[in-house]
Amino acid sequence: MTENTKLHPRNQHGEGYDFTHLVAQSPGLEAFVRRSPAGLTTIDFHDGQAVRALNQALLKTYYKINFWDIPASYLCPPIPGRVDYIHHLADLLASDNNQKIPRGRNIKVLDIGTGANLVYPLIGQSEYGWHFTGVDIDPAAIKVAQQICQFNKLKINLKLQKKREDIFRGVIGPHDRFHLTLCNPPFHASTEAASKGAQRKWKNLGKGQSNKLNFGGQNAELWCPGGEMKFIANMIEQSVEFADQCLWFSSLVSKKDNLKPLYKLLEKAKVAEAKTIDMAQGQKTSRFIAWSFIENDQRRLS
C-alpha cells in the first residue's frame, strides 16, 4: 500500500494500491511488481507496459472490466485521477438533486475525446450506472473502444466526430438531452510542444532525453492548435448552441492560469452559473470547470 493520496472520499484508491489483492485478481501484473528503495511494493511507473498492466488490474478488480487493452501508442491514463473527476461530477449533480447522487441509465453523460481507453465511461457506468456516449475524432480509437465494449458486454454509445473543429456540433442531435458533458482536453498547442513536454518529464525523472511518454498518447490526445486554452474556448462557444440540451458542461483545466480568461469567456457566453472544482492526487493539484445555462432553481434531473 502507498501513502494516502487525498483523493475524493468515495474514490476506492484513496489508500493507495493493494498489489497483493490486484495480483490475485490480475496475475499478469505480477511480472511488473517490484520493491522501491524505501521497501514499498510498487511498479516502475516509467514503464508503459507496467502502467497498462496496472490499469488492467484496477479496472478488473474495482470496476468489473474483465477485458481492457489498448495499443501501446495510445494514452494510458492514471486511473485514480480519472475516478476523482467522475465522483466530483456526481457531487455536482447531487447539488441539483437535494444532495442525493443520481444513479442509473436515465442519467446521460457525454464524454468528449473518449479515446481508445474509454476510461470515463467504464468508471462512471460501474460506479453510478450512468449511460454514456463517447466521442472521438480518431476512427482507430473508436474501433478499440468498441472492442472493449463488446468483450465486456457494455452498452456505451460511441460516435465518430468527423470535423476536427467541432466539439458538440454533429454529436448532440436536436432531440438529445444530457445531464453532463466531460472532457480531458489536449494540453499542448503543437507536436513540438508535446515533444518538449515529454523531454522535460523524462529529465525530471532522471531518465535523460527522450520523446517517449510513459502513458503514451496519439497526436489528437496530446495537442491541438492553440492547446488547452483554445480547445476549451471553442467548447464554451459551441455550448451556447446547446444551452438547453445539457444540464452541466465541464472540462478539466490543467493550467491554472487559463481559468481567468476562461471565466471571461463564460461571462461573455452569459452562463447562469460557473464553478471550479479543485481535486488533489497526492502532491498534484488538478481541477475542472463546470458551467450551466440553466438557472439554479430550474435545474432538474428528470
C-alpha positions as CSV (number, residue, x, y, z in Angstrom):
1,M,0.0,0.0,0.0
2,T,1.2,3.5,-0.7
3,E,0.5,6.7,1.3
4,N,-2.9,8.3,1.4
5,T,-3.3,10.4,-1.7
6,K,-6.1,12.8,-0.6
7,L,-8.5,11.6,-3.3
8,H,-12.2,12.0,-3.2
9,P,-13.8,10.2,-0.2
10,R,-15.6,7.8,-2.4
11,N,-12.5,7.0,-4.5
12,Q,-11.6,3.4,-4.0
13,H,-7.9,4.2,-4.4
14,G,-7.6,6.7,-1.6
15,E,-5.4,4.4,0.4
16,G,-3.1,3.5,-2.5
17,Y,-2.6,0.3,-4.4
18,D,-3.0,-3.1,-2.7
19,F,-0.7,-5.0,-5.0
20,T,-1.3,-8.3,-3.3
21,H,-5.1,-8.0,-4.0
22,L,-4.5,-6.7,-7.5
23,V,-2.2,-9.5,-8.5
24,A,-4.6,-12.1,-7.1
25,Q,-7.3,-10.7,-9.4
26,S,-5.0,-10.0,-12.4
27,P,-1.9,-12.3,-12.3
28,G,-0.4,-10.6,-15.4
29,L,0.5,-7.6,-13.1
30,E,2.9,-9.7,-11.0
31,A,5.7,-9.6,-13.6
32,F,5.9,-5.8,-13.1
33,V,5.7,-5.6,-9.3
34,R,9.0,-4.7,-7.5
35,R,10.3,-3.2,-4.3
36,S,11.1,0.5,-4.2
37,P,14.3,1.8,-2.5
38,A,12.0,2.6,0.5
39,G,10.9,-1.0,0.7
40,L,7.4,-0.4,-0.7
41,T,5.7,-2.7,-3.2
42,T,5.2,-0.8,-6.4
43,I,5.8,-0.8,-10.2
44,D,8.0,1.2,-12.5
45,F,5.7,4.0,-13.5
46,H,8.1,5.0,-16.2
47,D,7.4,1.6,-18.0
48,G,4.3,1.9,-20.3
49,Q,3.7,-1.9,-20.1
50,A,3.7,-1.8,-16.4
51,V,1.2,1.1,-16.3
52,R,-1.0,-0.7,-18.7
53,A,-0.9,-3.9,-16.6
54,L,-1.8,-1.9,-13.5
55,N,-4.7,-0.3,-15.3
56,Q,-6.0,-3.7,-16.4
57,A,-5.8,-4.9,-12.8
58,L,-7.5,-1.8,-11.4
59,L,-10.3,-1.9,-13.9
60,K,-10.9,-5.6,-13.4
61,T,-10.7,-5.6,-9.6
62,Y,-12.7,-2.5,-8.8
63,Y,-14.9,-1.8,-11.9
64,K,-15.7,-5.3,-13.2
65,I,-14.0,-4.8,-16.6
66,N,-12.7,-8.2,-17.4
67,F,-11.0,-7.2,-20.7
68,W,-9.2,-3.9,-21.3
69,D,-6.3,-3.3,-23.6
70,I,-5.2,-0.5,-25.9
71,P,-2.4,-0.2,-28.5
72,A,0.9,0.9,-27.0
73,S,0.7,4.2,-28.9
74,Y,-2.5,5.4,-27.2
75,L,-2.9,7.3,-24.0
76,C,-2.9,5.0,-20.9
77,P,-4.3,7.3,-18.2
78,P,-3.7,7.0,-14.4
79,I,-7.0,5.6,-13.1
80,P,-7.3,7.3,-9.6
81,G,-7.4,10.8,-11.1
82,R,-9.9,9.8,-13.7
83,V,-12.1,8.3,-10.9
84,D,-11.9,11.6,-9.0
85,Y,-13.4,13.5,-11.9
86,I,-16.4,11.1,-12.0
87,H,-17.0,11.4,-8.3
88,H,-16.9,15.1,-8.3
89,L,-19.3,15.2,-11.2
90,A,-21.6,13.0,-9.2
91,D,-21.5,15.6,-6.4
92,L,-22.2,18.3,-8.9
93,L,-25.4,16.5,-10.0
94,A,-26.3,15.9,-6.3
95,S,-26.3,19.6,-5.7
96,D,-29.3,19.9,-8.1
97,N,-30.9,16.8,-6.5
98,N,-31.3,17.6,-2.8
99,Q,-27.8,16.4,-2.2
100,K,-28.7,12.9,-3.4
101,I,-26.4,11.4,-6.1
102,P,-28.4,10.3,-9.1
103,R,-27.8,6.7,-10.3
104,G,-29.0,4.7,-13.2
105,R,-29.1,4.8,-17.0
106,N,-31.6,7.7,-17.1
107,I,-28.5,9.9,-16.3
108,K,-27.0,10.7,-19.7
109,V,-23.3,11.7,-19.9
110,L,-21.3,12.8,-22.9
111,D,-17.5,12.1,-22.9
112,I,-15.7,14.4,-25.4
113,G,-12.5,12.7,-26.6
114,T,-13.2,9.4,-25.0
115,G,-10.1,7.8,-26.6
116,A,-9.3,4.2,-27.1
117,N,-9.0,3.7,-23.3
118,L,-12.7,4.6,-22.7
119,V,-11.9,5.1,-19.0
120,Y,-14.5,7.7,-18.0
121,P,-17.5,5.7,-19.4
122,L,-16.1,2.5,-17.8
123,I,-15.7,4.0,-14.4
124,G,-18.9,6.1,-14.5
125,Q,-21.1,3.2,-15.6
126,S,-19.6,0.9,-12.9
127,E,-19.8,3.4,-10.1
128,Y,-23.2,5.0,-10.8
129,G,-24.8,3.1,-13.6
130,W,-24.9,6.2,-15.9
131,H,-25.5,5.9,-19.6
132,F,-22.5,7.2,-21.6
133,T,-21.9,8.4,-25.1
134,G,-18.2,8.6,-26.0
135,V,-17.0,10.8,-28.9
136,D,-13.6,10.9,-30.6
137,I,-12.1,12.2,-33.9
138,D,-9.9,9.1,-34.3
139,P,-11.6,6.2,-36.1
140,A,-9.0,3.8,-34.8
141,A,-9.6,4.9,-31.2
142,I,-13.4,4.4,-31.7
143,K,-12.7,0.9,-33.0
144,V,-10.6,-0.1,-30.0
145,A,-13.3,1.4,-27.6
146,Q,-16.0,-0.7,-29.4
147,Q,-14.0,-3.8,-28.9
148,I,-13.7,-3.1,-25.2
149,C,-17.5,-2.6,-25.1
150,Q,-18.1,-5.9,-27.0
151,F,-15.8,-8.0,-24.8
152,N,-17.4,-6.7,-21.6
153,K,-20.9,-6.6,-23.0
154,L,-21.4,-2.9,-22.2
155,K,-23.9,-0.6,-23.7
156,I,-22.0,2.6,-24.4
157,N,-22.8,4.7,-27.4
158,L,-19.7,5.6,-29.5
159,K,-19.7,8.3,-32.1
160,L,-17.0,9.5,-34.5
161,Q,-16.6,13.3,-34.7
162,K,-15.9,13.8,-38.4
163,K,-15.0,17.5,-38.1
164,R,-11.9,18.3,-36.0
165,E,-13.0,21.9,-35.4
166,D,-16.4,20.8,-34.0
167,I,-17.0,19.6,-30.4
168,F,-20.7,19.4,-29.8
169,R,-21.9,20.0,-33.4
170,G,-22.6,16.8,-35.2
171,V,-22.7,15.0,-31.9
172,I,-25.6,16.4,-30.0
173,G,-28.8,15.8,-32.1
174,P,-31.8,18.1,-31.9
175,H,-33.7,15.7,-29.6
176,D,-30.7,14.7,-27.4
177,R,-30.5,15.6,-23.7
178,F,-27.5,15.2,-21.4
179,H,-27.1,15.8,-17.7
180,L,-23.3,16.1,-18.0
181,T,-20.5,16.6,-20.5
182,L,-16.9,15.9,-19.5
183,C,-13.6,16.3,-21.3
184,N,-9.9,15.9,-20.8
185,P,-8.7,18.3,-23.5
186,P,-5.4,18.2,-25.4
187,F,-2.9,20.2,-23.4
188,H,-0.2,21.2,-25.9
189,A,-0.5,23.6,-28.9
190,S,1.8,21.7,-31.3
191,T,3.7,18.4,-31.7
192,E,6.9,20.3,-30.9
193,A,5.4,21.5,-27.6
194,A,4.3,17.9,-26.8
195,S,7.8,16.6,-27.5
196,K,9.4,19.2,-25.3
197,G,7.0,18.4,-22.6
198,A,7.9,14.8,-22.8
199,Q,11.6,15.6,-22.7
200,R,11.1,17.7,-19.5
201,K,9.3,14.9,-17.8
202,W,12.0,12.4,-18.6
203,K,14.7,14.8,-17.5
204,N,12.9,15.4,-14.2
205,L,12.6,11.7,-13.7
206,G,16.3,11.4,-14.2
207,K,15.9,9.4,-17.4
208,G,17.8,11.7,-19.7
209,Q,16.4,12.9,-23.1
210,S,13.5,11.0,-24.6
211,N,10.4,11.8,-26.6
212,K,8.7,8.8,-25.2
213,L,5.7,9.2,-22.9
214,N,5.2,6.6,-20.2
215,F,1.5,7.0,-20.6
216,G,1.6,7.0,-24.4
217,G,-0.7,9.3,-26.4
218,Q,-1.7,10.0,-30.0
219,N,-1.4,13.4,-31.5
220,A,-5.1,14.2,-31.1
221,E,-4.8,13.2,-27.4
222,L,-1.8,15.4,-26.7
223,W,-2.2,18.5,-28.8
224,C,-4.5,20.7,-30.9
225,P,-4.0,24.1,-32.5
226,G,-4.0,26.7,-29.6
227,G,-3.6,24.0,-27.0
228,E,-5.9,23.6,-24.0
229,M,-7.0,27.2,-23.8
230,K,-8.2,27.3,-27.4
231,F,-9.9,23.9,-27.2
232,I,-11.9,24.9,-24.1
233,A,-12.7,28.3,-25.5
234,N,-14.2,26.5,-28.6
235,M,-16.1,24.3,-26.2
236,I,-17.6,27.2,-24.4
237,E,-18.5,29.0,-27.7
238,Q,-20.2,25.9,-29.1
239,S,-22.0,25.1,-25.8
240,V,-24.2,28.2,-26.3
241,E,-25.9,26.4,-29.2
242,F,-26.9,23.5,-26.9
243,A,-27.6,25.5,-23.8
244,D,-31.0,24.0,-23.2
245,Q,-29.9,20.4,-24.0
246,C,-27.4,19.9,-21.3
247,L,-27.6,20.5,-17.5
248,W,-23.8,20.9,-16.9
249,F,-20.9,21.3,-19.3
250,S,-17.4,20.6,-17.9
251,S,-13.8,20.2,-18.8
252,L,-10.5,19.5,-17.0
253,V,-8.2,22.6,-16.9
254,S,-4.6,21.6,-16.5
255,K,-3.1,25.1,-16.4
256,K,-4.5,27.2,-13.6
257,D,-3.5,30.4,-15.4
258,N,-6.2,29.6,-18.0
259,L,-9.0,29.9,-15.5
260,K,-9.2,33.7,-15.6
261,P,-9.6,34.1,-19.4
262,L,-12.0,31.1,-19.5
263,Y,-14.2,32.8,-16.9
264,K,-14.3,35.9,-19.1
265,L,-15.5,33.7,-22.0
266,L,-18.1,32.1,-19.8
267,E,-19.3,35.6,-18.7
268,K,-19.5,36.6,-22.4
269,A,-21.5,33.4,-23.1
270,K,-24.0,34.5,-20.4
271,V,-23.9,31.3,-18.5
272,A,-26.3,31.1,-15.5
273,E,-23.6,29.5,-13.3
274,A,-19.9,28.5,-13.5
275,K,-17.7,26.9,-10.9
276,T,-14.2,25.5,-10.4
277,I,-13.9,22.2,-8.6
278,D,-10.4,21.5,-7.2
279,M,-9.1,18.0,-7.0
280,A,-5.9,16.6,-5.4
281,Q,-3.9,13.5,-6.3
282,G,-1.0,13.2,-3.9
283,Q,1.1,16.3,-4.3
284,K,-0.5,17.2,-7.7
285,T,-3.5,19.5,-7.8
286,S,-5.9,19.4,-10.7
287,R,-9.3,21.0,-11.4
288,F,-12.2,21.2,-13.7
289,I,-14.6,23.9,-14.6
290,A,-18.3,23.4,-15.0
291,W,-20.9,25.7,-16.4
292,S,-24.7,25.7,-16.9
293,F,-27.0,28.0,-18.9
294,I,-30.0,26.8,-16.7
295,E,-30.8,28.8,-13.6
296,N,-30.3,27.1,-10.3
297,D,-34.0,26.9,-9.4
298,Q,-34.8,25.4,-12.8
299,R,-32.2,22.7,-12.9
300,R,-33.9,19.3,-12.7
301,L,-32.5,15.8,-13.3
302,S,-35.8,14.4,-14.8
